[in-house]
Amino acid sequence: MDQKNPFETPNTFRLHRAEYLVGFVLSIVLIIVHFGEIRWIPFIALFAYIDLIGYIPGAIAFRRSADGRISKAYYVLYNSMHSLVTQSAVVGLWLWLVGPEWALLAIPFHVFGDRGLFGNFLKPFGLPFEPVADPLYARIAAQMRARTAGAGNRVPGPGVPERTSGIAQEAGP
């Protein structure tokens, strides 16, 4: 994945998740070490509000929709509430208004857990709200595997002609 190809292969997706698992494990270690110092009501509230605002409304709408199509507003809510930018602002406001405390660990515990354990990253408008295998992605992944098959320890260079039929050839030059 790079700025010109903003998608991930199954392997890079696993590596990306692993990075968040490190943050998740670190948050667990800090929760255990500071267990007696955590105010649990604020911890639970900070953990839950992310999904109460950002996930549950969209999940309900998706399940109620006959065709799985829902308003983009649910995606915006999900992406806003699960954004590290938004949650950093929440932590900053909490620090300013309430002060530092270990209950704030609920935020990295939630977001890093979603990404590392469950593979839930921000939701693009072009996919259903809940995970559903997309045939287009399956074709892209198959082409990526075919491009590197039998290449040994080398990867294809830019502009290498495709060895398989598919998306790149259908899209034209």
HUUR-V723069 format. One record per residue. SS is DSSP state (A for helix, B for strand, O for the rest). PSI is psi in radians with two decimals (* if undefined). D_CENTER is the distance of its C-alpha to the mean C-alpha in Angstrom with 1 decimal. Layout:
ss-><SS	SS>
psi-><PSI	PSI>
d_center-><D_CENTER	D_CENTER>
This chain:
ss-><O	B	O	O	B	O	O	O	O	A	A	A	A	A	A	A	A	A	A	A	A	A	A	A	A	A	A	A	A	A	A	A	A	O	A	A	A	O	O	A	A	A	A	A	A	A	A	A	A	A	A	A	A	A	O	A	A	A	A	A	A	A	A	A	O	O	O	O	O	O	O	A	A	A	A	A	A	A	A	A	A	O	O	A	A	A	A	A	A	A	A	A	A	A	A	A	A	O	O	O	O	A	A	A	A	A	A	A	A	A	A	A	A	A	A	A	O	O	O	O	O	O	O	O	O	O	O	O	O	O	O	O	O	O	A	A	A	A	A	A	A	A	A	A	A	A	A	A	O	O	O	O	O	O	O	O	O	O	O	O	O	O	O	O	O	O	A	A	A	A	A	O	O>
psi-><2.35	-3.07	-0.35	-0.30	1.30	1.08	2.90	2.57	2.89	-0.65	-0.81	-0.54	-0.77	-0.73	-0.72	-0.78	-0.68	-0.64	-0.72	-0.52	-0.61	-0.82	-0.66	-0.82	-0.74	-0.73	-0.66	-0.77	-0.79	-0.65	-0.75	-0.80	-0.64	0.40	-0.82	-0.26	-0.10	2.26	1.96	-0.52	-0.88	-0.64	-0.88	-0.72	-0.78	-0.62	-0.81	-0.61	-0.50	-0.83	-0.54	-0.63	-0.74	-0.36	-0.88	-0.79	-0.75	-0.67	-0.72	-0.82	-0.72	-0.78	-0.51	-0.34	2.29	-0.59	0.10	0.00	2.28	2.97	2.54	-0.35	-0.61	-0.62	-0.75	-0.75	-0.83	-0.90	-0.63	-0.78	-0.44	0.23	2.36	-0.45	-0.88	-0.84	-0.51	-0.67	-0.71	-0.81	-0.78	-0.78	-0.73	-0.79	-0.69	-0.80	-0.64	-0.72	2.93	2.46	2.74	-0.30	-0.42	-0.27	-0.31	-0.55	-0.96	-0.58	-0.77	-0.98	-0.79	-0.60	-0.79	-0.80	-0.80	-0.82	-0.80	-0.21	0.38	1.84	-2.95	2.62	2.13	2.58	-0.45	-0.01	2.73	2.70	-0.72	2.61	2.21	2.28	2.26	2.17	-0.54	-0.77	-0.70	-0.69	-0.73	-0.81	-0.70	-0.71	-0.69	-0.72	-0.74	-0.62	-0.50	-0.10	2.27	0.17	-0.02	-2.28	0.26	2.67	2.76	2.56	3.03	2.44	0.24	2.26	2.53	2.46	-0.10	2.75	2.72	-2.62	-0.87	-0.72	-0.60	-0.55	-0.31	-3.07	*>
d_center-><14.1	16.0	17.0	19.1	16.9	13.3	12.1	11.6	14.2	13.7	15.0	12.9	9.7	11.5	12.5	9.2	8.3	11.9	11.7	9.5	12.0	14.7	13.7	13.4	16.8	18.3	17.5	19.2	22.1	22.6	22.6	25.2	27.3	27.4	27.5	30.8	29.9	26.9	27.8	26.2	26.5	24.5	21.9	21.5	21.5	18.9	16.6	17.5	17.6	13.9	13.8	17.4	16.7	13.1	12.6	16.1	17.9	15.7	15.8	19.5	20.1	18.3	20.5	23.5	23.2	25.6	23.8	20.1	20.2	19.4	19.6	17.1	17.7	15.4	12.4	13.7	14.0	10.5	9.1	12.0	11.8	8.3	9.1	10.6	13.5	14.3	14.2	16.3	18.7	19.0	19.8	22.2	23.9	24.2	25.7	28.1	29.1	29.0	28.9	27.0	26.3	24.4	22.9	20.3	18.7	17.2	14.6	13.1	13.8	11.7	8.6	8.9	9.9	7.1	4.8	8.2	10.2	8.5	5.7	3.8	1.0	4.6	7.4	10.2	13.7	14.9	13.2	14.1	12.4	12.2	11.4	14.6	15.6	16.6	19.9	19.3	16.4	18.7	21.4	19.5	18.5	22.2	23.4	21.5	22.9	26.3	26.4	26.1	28.3	31.6	30.7	31.2	29.6	29.4	26.7	27.7	28.6	27.9	29.8	30.5	31.8	29.8	31.6	30.2	30.3	27.3	25.0	26.2	29.8	29.4	28.0	31.1	31.9>
